[in-house]
Amino acid sequence: MAKLHTKGKGKSKSRKPDVEIGKMPEDLKLSKEEIEKIVEDLAKQHTHQAMIGQILKEKYGVKYFKQVFGKRLGKVLEEKGLLPQLPQDLLDLMKKAVNIRAHLEKNHKDVHNKIRLARVESKIWRLTKYYKKEGVLPSDWKYDPNTAALLIKGE
């Protein structure tokens, strides 16, 4: 599929190897409970979900979280009540939009970043529509640049 806001046409990529879901790998030295405790501690320190997976892979040798638990990391965090209110990808886009707006206040004539802001906000609106449909966000939630700035500062 072609990318929406770039000239690229996408790239082929490698696939994950087939693993048995729910079966503990033989080379893993940690138990399921120890891994779960590590995930909880990292989530309580407000570590991003992707970063938790990266830490598990690099430090603890957990190659595929789903292979150990039989479900994805997000589901485990959701069951524990440790999932943040807003999805991380949406928060990252909102941070980007806030930074671009701050830049545009100082540099009014920067046409290229005005276009970039429109693209980022377009992505935000598209994501909010998807998350509302999936039930992740409440149906009355709306993106507002002023509240986004306050939300990002409070983080």
PAKOLNU-37399 format. One record per residue (C-alpha): x, y, z; residue in one letter. Coordinates in pm, 1 decimal, padded with zeros to 6 digits. Each point is the difference from the previous one (the first is absolute). Layout:
{{X; Y; Z}; 'A'},
...
This chain:
{{00000.0; 00000.0; 00000.0}; 'M'},
{{00127.7; 00345.8; -00083.3}; 'A'},
{{00079.7; 00242.8; 00276.9}; 'K'},
{{-00240.5; 00288.8; 00031.0}; 'L'},
{{00221.1; 00302.0; 00062.0}; 'H'},
{{00324.5; -00102.3; -00169.1}; 'T'},
{{00118.1; -00087.7; -00348.1}; 'K'},
{{00105.4; -00352.2; 00101.4}; 'G'},
{{-00198.8; -00302.2; -00107.9}; 'K'},
{{00071.8; -00215.8; 00302.6}; 'G'},
{{00255.8; -00275.6; 00036.5}; 'K'},
{{-00006.2; -00371.4; 00036.7}; 'S'},
{{00105.3; -00121.4; 00342.1}; 'K'},
{{00102.3; -00314.6; 00177.7}; 'S'},
{{-00252.9; -00202.0; 00194.4}; 'R'},
{{00025.7; -00134.0; 00353.5}; 'K'},
{{00081.7; -00368.9; 00023.9}; 'P'},
{{-00282.1; -00238.1; 00085.7}; 'D'},
{{-00004.9; -00066.1; 00374.4}; 'V'},
{{-00236.9; -00200.2; 00215.6}; 'E'},
{{-00214.8; 00245.3; 00192.9}; 'I'},
{{-00025.7; -00067.3; 00372.9}; 'G'},
{{00300.5; -00234.9; 00005.5}; 'K'},
{{00299.6; 00116.9; 00202.4}; 'M'},
{{00324.7; 00004.6; -00199.1}; 'P'},
{{00269.4; -00236.1; 00132.6}; 'E'},
{{00276.7; 00261.8; 00008.5}; 'D'},
{{-00200.6; 00241.1; 00219.6}; 'L'},
{{00134.8; 00015.3; 00355.7}; 'K'},
{{-00287.9; 00196.9; 00153.5}; 'L'},
{{-00338.0; -00133.8; 00103.1}; 'S'},
{{-00328.3; 00141.8; -00122.3}; 'K'},
{{-00065.6; 00164.6; 00339.3}; 'E'},
{{00341.9; 00169.3; 00003.9}; 'E'},
{{-00059.0; 00143.7; -00346.8}; 'I'},
{{-00343.4; 00121.2; 00106.5}; 'E'},
{{00154.3; 00174.3; 00303.9}; 'K'},
{{00261.5; 00169.5; -00222.0}; 'I'},
{{-00274.5; 00120.5; -00237.2}; 'V'},
{{-00203.4; 00140.5; 00290.9}; 'E'},
{{00301.1; 00183.3; 00145.1}; 'D'},
{{00089.9; 00152.1; -00336.6}; 'L'},
{{-00361.3; 00104.9; -00065.7}; 'A'},
{{-00023.2; 00165.8; 00343.5}; 'K'},
{{00311.5; 00201.8; -00090.8}; 'Q'},
{{-00198.8; 00133.2; -00301.6}; 'H'},
{{00216.2; -00183.6; -00252.7}; 'T'},
{{-00152.8; -00012.0; -00347.5}; 'H'},
{{-00142.4; -00331.0; -00116.6}; 'Q'},
{{00248.0; -00030.0; -00286.9}; 'A'},
{{00286.8; 00075.8; 00236.4}; 'M'},
{{-00116.6; -00273.8; 00239.8}; 'I'},
{{00016.0; -00251.4; -00284.9}; 'G'},
{{00345.1; 00125.7; -00099.0}; 'Q'},
{{00130.9; -00029.9; 00358.3}; 'I'},
{{-00143.1; -00351.3; 00034.1}; 'L'},
{{00169.4; -00101.1; -00322.8}; 'K'},
{{00342.2; 00155.5; 00068.0}; 'E'},
{{00046.8; -00043.7; 00376.9}; 'K'},
{{-00202.8; -00308.5; 00081.4}; 'Y'},
{{00006.4; -00202.1; -00321.3}; 'G'},
{{-00376.7; -00010.4; -00053.1}; 'V'},
{{-00006.8; -00006.4; -00380.3}; 'K'},
{{-00375.3; -00013.0; -00052.4}; 'Y'},
{{-00231.9; 00108.7; 00279.8}; 'F'},
{{-00297.8; -00166.1; -00165.3}; 'K'},
{{00179.0; -00334.6; -00004.5}; 'Q'},
{{00037.3; 00005.8; 00378.8}; 'V'},
{{-00340.3; 00138.8; 00100.2}; 'F'},
{{-00221.6; -00100.6; -00289.8}; 'G'},
{{-00115.9; 00361.2; -00037.1}; 'K'},
{{00150.4; 00334.2; -00089.1}; 'R'},
{{00166.6; 00237.0; 00245.0}; 'L'},
{{-00280.8; 00254.2; -00033.3}; 'G'},
{{-00260.8; -00255.9; 00109.9}; 'K'},
{{00203.6; -00092.5; 00308.9}; 'V'},
{{00039.2; 00367.7; 00093.0}; 'L'},
{{-00371.6; 00055.4; -00059.7}; 'E'},
{{-00090.9; -00288.7; 00232.0}; 'E'},
{{00226.0; 00141.8; 00271.8}; 'K'},
{{-00146.0; 00350.0; -00047.9}; 'G'},
{{00339.8; 00144.3; -00092.6}; 'L'},
{{-00083.7; 00118.2; -00349.9}; 'L'},
{{00018.6; 00381.3; -00039.1}; 'P'},
{{-00319.4; 00196.0; -00069.6}; 'Q'},
{{00108.8; 00104.6; -00349.1}; 'L'},
{{00174.7; -00234.3; -00244.0}; 'P'},
{{00372.7; 00066.0; -00038.3}; 'Q'},
{{-00007.7; 00061.6; -00375.4}; 'D'},
{{-00267.0; 00266.1; 00045.4}; 'L'},
{{00198.9; 00165.3; 00280.5}; 'L'},
{{00314.3; 00005.7; -00213.6}; 'D'},
{{-00185.5; 00168.5; -00286.3}; 'L'},
{{-00149.2; 00253.2; 00241.5}; 'M'},
{{00349.2; 00080.5; 00133.7}; 'K'},
{{00119.7; 00052.2; -00353.9}; 'K'},
{{-00292.7; 00232.4; -00076.7}; 'A'},
{{00060.0; 00202.0; 00318.2}; 'V'},
{{00369.1; 00041.2; -00087.5}; 'N'},
{{-00079.6; 00109.6; -00355.5}; 'I'},
{{-00255.8; 00252.7; 00127.8}; 'R'},
{{00258.0; 00143.6; 00241.5}; 'A'},
{{00245.0; 00028.8; -00288.6}; 'H'},
{{-00257.5; 00171.1; -00221.9}; 'L'},
{{-00073.1; 00260.9; 00269.0}; 'E'},
{{00361.2; 00116.1; -00030.2}; 'K'},
{{00031.4; -00054.4; -00375.9}; 'N'},
{{-00322.6; 00115.0; -00166.6}; 'H'},
{{00128.4; -00029.2; -00355.0}; 'K'},
{{00113.5; -00362.1; 00023.3}; 'D'},
{{-00229.3; -00140.4; -00268.6}; 'V'},
{{00151.2; -00348.2; 00000.2}; 'H'},
{{-00075.1; -00055.2; 00366.9}; 'N'},
{{-00353.6; 00134.8; -00044.8}; 'K'},
{{-00053.9; -00278.7; -00250.5}; 'I'},
{{00167.8; -00247.8; 00235.0}; 'R'},
{{-00232.5; 00108.0; 00282.6}; 'L'},
{{-00302.0; -00060.0; -00224.0}; 'A'},
{{00129.2; -00350.1; -00076.7}; 'R'},
{{00064.5; -00085.1; 00364.1}; 'V'},
{{-00341.8; 00125.4; 00106.8}; 'E'},
{{-00157.0; -00196.9; -00283.4}; 'S'},
{{00163.5; -00312.3; 00139.3}; 'K'},
{{-00127.0; 00087.5; 00348.5}; 'I'},
{{-00358.9; 00038.1; -00124.0}; 'W'},
{{00020.5; -00325.4; -00192.9}; 'R'},
{{00135.1; -00185.1; 00304.6}; 'L'},
{{-00266.3; 00144.5; 00229.6}; 'T'},
{{-00269.7; -00116.5; -00239.8}; 'K'},
{{00148.9; -00350.9; 00007.4}; 'Y'},
{{00039.8; -00007.9; 00380.2}; 'Y'},
{{-00357.1; 00121.9; 00051.3}; 'K'},
{{-00124.4; -00276.2; -00228.3}; 'K'},
{{00205.0; -00258.6; 00193.1}; 'E'},
{{-00121.1; 00132.1; 00337.3}; 'G'},
{{00345.3; 00103.1; 00123.3}; 'V'},
{{-00101.3; 00366.9; 00019.7}; 'L'},
{{-00340.1; 00126.6; 00118.0}; 'P'},
{{-00230.7; 00101.6; -00282.5}; 'S'},
{{-00007.9; 00365.5; 00114.6}; 'D'},
{{00383.0; 00038.1; 00007.9}; 'W'},
{{00132.3; 00269.2; -00230.2}; 'K'},
{{00346.8; 00118.0; -00091.8}; 'Y'},
{{00056.7; 00361.2; 00097.6}; 'D'},
{{00345.3; 00158.0; -00043.8}; 'P'},
{{-00028.7; 00204.5; 00323.4}; 'N'},
{{-00095.7; -00295.9; 00218.1}; 'T'},
{{00264.1; -00210.7; -00175.9}; 'A'},
{{00264.1; 00256.6; 00098.5}; 'A'},
{{-00115.1; -00014.8; 00361.3}; 'L'},
{{-00006.0; -00379.1; -00006.0}; 'L'},
{{00352.9; -00019.9; -00140.4}; 'I'},
{{00134.5; 00250.4; 00257.2}; 'K'},
{{-00157.8; -00199.9; 00283.1}; 'G'},
{{00172.2; -00318.6; -00110.1}; 'E'},
